[in-house]
Amino acid sequence: MMSFWSLRCAVQAVRAGEVIAYPTEAVFGLGCDPFNEEAVL
C-alpha cells in the first residue's frame, strides 16, 4: 500500500510531465499523463 507521501510525490511528478514507476503483482509498471505528448514520447 502506498503511503500518503508516496502518492503525493507520484502525483506531483505526473503533473510535472515526468514518468513514474509503480509496483504491480509481478513487475513494475510505468505511468505518465497520457495527454502530455512529451511525457508519452
C-alpha positions as CSV (number, residue, x, y, z in Angstrom):
1,M,0.0,0.0,0.0
2,M,1.3,3.4,-0.9
3,S,1.7,6.0,1.8
4,F,0.2,9.4,1.6
5,W,3.6,11.0,0.9
6,S,4.5,8.4,-1.8
7,L,1.2,9.1,-3.6
8,R,1.7,12.9,-3.3
9,C,5.2,12.6,-4.8
10,A,3.8,10.5,-7.7
11,V,1.0,12.9,-8.4
12,Q,3.4,15.9,-8.4
13,A,5.8,14.0,-10.8
14,V,3.0,13.1,-13.2
15,R,1.7,16.7,-13.2
16,A,5.2,17.9,-14.0
17,G,5.3,15.7,-17.1
18,E,7.5,13.0,-15.6
19,V,7.2,9.3,-15.9
20,I,6.7,7.2,-12.7
21,A,7.3,3.6,-11.9
22,Y,4.9,1.7,-9.6
23,P,4.8,-1.9,-8.4
24,T,2.3,-4.4,-9.6
25,E,1.8,-8.0,-8.7
26,A,4.8,-9.3,-10.7
27,V,6.7,-6.4,-12.3
28,F,6.9,-2.6,-12.2
29,G,4.6,-0.5,-14.4
30,L,5.3,2.8,-15.9
31,G,2.9,5.7,-15.8
32,C,2.5,9.2,-17.1
33,D,-0.1,11.8,-18.1
34,P,-1.5,10.4,-21.4
35,F,-2.5,13.9,-22.5
36,N,1.1,15.2,-22.2
37,E,2.8,14.4,-25.6
38,E,6.3,15.0,-24.2
39,A,5.7,12.5,-21.3
40,V,4.4,9.8,-23.7
41,L,7.2,10.1,-26.2
